[in-house]
Amino acid sequence: MSSVENRLKHLLVSRLRVDPAILAASDGDTCLLGQGIGLDSVEALALAIAIEEEFDIEVDDADLTAALFETIGSVAAYVRRRLGQAC
């Protein structure tokens, strides 16, 4: 698991109070919305705000889609693209 994914997991625990035991058994393919982590739309928006603060990037409004928050890996890939890092 990449550093970005680990930092995202930390945000999920510290900011959104996701159970660390759920995240310990998860990987980059773990669903964030619905079954899996179980974030709702308000929590996804809170995660976007936390990402902006943690990584010092701006999440464009047009990017706030269910596809972005599909998995931990999809969010990590987005963050890496915004940071200009190779996936």
ChimeraX commands (.cxc) that place a marker at each C-alpha (Angstrom):
marker #1 position 0.00,0.00,0.00 radius 0.5
marker #1 position 1.35,3.41,-0.97 radius 0.5
marker #1 position 2.08,6.32,1.30 radius 0.5
marker #1 position -0.87,8.20,-0.21 radius 0.5
marker #1 position -3.22,5.30,0.57 radius 0.5
marker #1 position -1.90,5.08,4.12 radius 0.5
marker #1 position -2.45,8.81,4.60 radius 0.5
marker #1 position -5.98,8.44,3.24 radius 0.5
marker #1 position -6.67,5.64,5.70 radius 0.5
marker #1 position -5.40,7.87,8.49 radius 0.5
marker #1 position -7.81,10.61,7.37 radius 0.5
marker #1 position -10.69,8.16,7.34 radius 0.5
marker #1 position -9.94,7.17,10.93 radius 0.5
marker #1 position -9.05,10.58,12.34 radius 0.5
marker #1 position -11.54,12.79,10.51 radius 0.5
marker #1 position -14.45,10.48,9.69 radius 0.5
marker #1 position -14.16,8.09,12.63 radius 0.5
marker #1 position -14.06,4.99,10.43 radius 0.5
marker #1 position -13.34,1.91,12.51 radius 0.5
marker #1 position -9.59,1.18,12.22 radius 0.5
marker #1 position -10.31,-2.56,12.25 radius 0.5
marker #1 position -12.25,-2.20,8.99 radius 0.5
marker #1 position -9.38,-0.30,7.39 radius 0.5
marker #1 position -6.76,-2.76,8.65 radius 0.5
marker #1 position -8.37,-5.46,6.51 radius 0.5
marker #1 position -8.84,-3.20,3.49 radius 0.5
marker #1 position -6.73,-2.56,0.44 radius 0.5
marker #1 position -6.82,-0.20,-2.52 radius 0.5
marker #1 position -9.84,-2.01,-3.96 radius 0.5
marker #1 position -12.01,-1.54,-0.88 radius 0.5
marker #1 position -15.20,0.35,-1.72 radius 0.5
marker #1 position -15.63,3.65,0.09 radius 0.5
marker #1 position -19.31,4.25,-0.70 radius 0.5
marker #1 position -22.11,1.88,0.25 radius 0.5
marker #1 position -20.90,-1.60,1.16 radius 0.5
marker #1 position -17.28,-1.61,2.21 radius 0.5
marker #1 position -16.36,1.47,4.26 radius 0.5
marker #1 position -19.91,2.79,3.93 radius 0.5
marker #1 position -19.38,6.52,3.44 radius 0.5
marker #1 position -22.40,8.59,2.52 radius 0.5
marker #1 position -22.33,11.73,0.35 radius 0.5
marker #1 position -21.76,14.08,3.29 radius 0.5
marker #1 position -18.85,11.97,4.51 radius 0.5
marker #1 position -17.39,11.85,0.99 radius 0.5
marker #1 position -17.48,15.66,0.91 radius 0.5
marker #1 position -15.81,15.77,4.34 radius 0.5
marker #1 position -13.14,13.42,3.00 radius 0.5
marker #1 position -12.58,15.74,0.02 radius 0.5
marker #1 position -12.06,18.67,2.38 radius 0.5
marker #1 position -9.66,16.61,4.51 radius 0.5
marker #1 position -7.75,15.62,1.36 radius 0.5
marker #1 position -7.40,19.26,0.35 radius 0.5
marker #1 position -5.96,20.11,3.75 radius 0.5
marker #1 position -3.73,17.03,4.08 radius 0.5
marker #1 position -2.21,17.13,0.60 radius 0.5
marker #1 position -2.46,20.89,-0.06 radius 0.5
marker #1 position -4.39,20.37,-3.28 radius 0.5
marker #1 position -7.75,21.56,-4.56 radius 0.5
marker #1 position -10.40,18.99,-5.40 radius 0.5
marker #1 position -12.34,20.50,-8.29 radius 0.5
marker #1 position -16.11,20.53,-7.92 radius 0.5
marker #1 position -16.40,18.70,-11.25 radius 0.5
marker #1 position -14.30,15.86,-9.79 radius 0.5
marker #1 position -16.65,15.25,-6.85 radius 0.5
marker #1 position -18.29,12.18,-8.35 radius 0.5
marker #1 position -19.13,8.70,-7.13 radius 0.5
marker #1 position -16.37,7.40,-9.44 radius 0.5
marker #1 position -13.74,9.40,-7.54 radius 0.5
marker #1 position -14.83,7.89,-4.23 radius 0.5
marker #1 position -15.35,4.39,-5.59 radius 0.5
marker #1 position -12.32,2.88,-3.80 radius 0.5
marker #1 position -9.38,3.91,-1.68 radius 0.5
marker #1 position -7.23,3.27,-4.75 radius 0.5
marker #1 position -9.29,5.58,-6.97 radius 0.5
marker #1 position -8.94,8.41,-4.46 radius 0.5
marker #1 position -5.19,7.71,-4.09 radius 0.5
marker #1 position -4.73,7.77,-7.87 radius 0.5
marker #1 position -6.58,11.11,-8.04 radius 0.5
marker #1 position -4.40,12.59,-5.29 radius 0.5
marker #1 position -1.23,11.39,-7.03 radius 0.5
marker #1 position -2.40,12.95,-10.32 radius 0.5
marker #1 position -3.14,16.24,-8.58 radius 0.5
marker #1 position 0.29,16.13,-6.95 radius 0.5
marker #1 position 1.89,15.36,-10.32 radius 0.5
marker #1 position 3.20,12.00,-9.15 radius 0.5
marker #1 position 3.33,8.84,-11.21 radius 0.5
marker #1 position 0.67,6.26,-10.32 radius 0.5
marker link #1:1,2 radius 0.2
marker link #1:2,3 radius 0.2
marker link #1:3,4 radius 0.2
marker link #1:4,5 radius 0.2
marker link #1:5,6 radius 0.2
marker link #1:6,7 radius 0.2
marker link #1:7,8 radius 0.2
marker link #1:8,9 radius 0.2
marker link #1:9,10 radius 0.2
marker link #1:10,11 radius 0.2
marker link #1:11,12 radius 0.2
marker link #1:12,13 radius 0.2
marker link #1:13,14 radius 0.2
marker link #1:14,15 radius 0.2
marker link #1:15,16 radius 0.2
marker link #1:16,17 radius 0.2
marker link #1:17,18 radius 0.2
marker link #1:18,19 radius 0.2
marker link #1:19,20 radius 0.2
marker link #1:20,21 radius 0.2
marker link #1:21,22 radius 0.2
marker link #1:22,23 radius 0.2
marker link #1:23,24 radius 0.2
marker link #1:24,25 radius 0.2
marker link #1:25,26 radius 0.2
marker link #1:26,27 radius 0.2
marker link #1:27,28 radius 0.2
marker link #1:28,29 radius 0.2
marker link #1:29,30 radius 0.2
marker link #1:30,31 radius 0.2
marker link #1:31,32 radius 0.2
marker link #1:32,33 radius 0.2
marker link #1:33,34 radius 0.2
marker link #1:34,35 radius 0.2
marker link #1:35,36 radius 0.2
marker link #1:36,37 radius 0.2
marker link #1:37,38 radius 0.2
marker link #1:38,39 radius 0.2
marker link #1:39,40 radius 0.2
marker link #1:40,41 radius 0.2
marker link #1:41,42 radius 0.2
marker link #1:42,43 radius 0.2
marker link #1:43,44 radius 0.2
marker link #1:44,45 radius 0.2
marker link #1:45,46 radius 0.2
marker link #1:46,47 radius 0.2
marker link #1:47,48 radius 0.2
marker link #1:48,49 radius 0.2
marker link #1:49,50 radius 0.2
marker link #1:50,51 radius 0.2
marker link #1:51,52 radius 0.2
marker link #1:52,53 radius 0.2
marker link #1:53,54 radius 0.2
marker link #1:54,55 radius 0.2
marker link #1:55,56 radius 0.2
marker link #1:56,57 radius 0.2
marker link #1:57,58 radius 0.2
marker link #1:58,59 radius 0.2
marker link #1:59,60 radius 0.2
marker link #1:60,61 radius 0.2
marker link #1:61,62 radius 0.2
marker link #1:62,63 radius 0.2
marker link #1:63,64 radius 0.2
marker link #1:64,65 radius 0.2
marker link #1:65,66 radius 0.2
marker link #1:66,67 radius 0.2
marker link #1:67,68 radius 0.2
marker link #1:68,69 radius 0.2
marker link #1:69,70 radius 0.2
marker link #1:70,71 radius 0.2
marker link #1:71,72 radius 0.2
marker link #1:72,73 radius 0.2
marker link #1:73,74 radius 0.2
marker link #1:74,75 radius 0.2
marker link #1:75,76 radius 0.2
marker link #1:76,77 radius 0.2
marker link #1:77,78 radius 0.2
marker link #1:78,79 radius 0.2
marker link #1:79,80 radius 0.2
marker link #1:80,81 radius 0.2
marker link #1:81,82 radius 0.2
marker link #1:82,83 radius 0.2
marker link #1:83,84 radius 0.2
marker link #1:84,85 radius 0.2
marker link #1:85,86 radius 0.2
marker link #1:86,87 radius 0.2
view
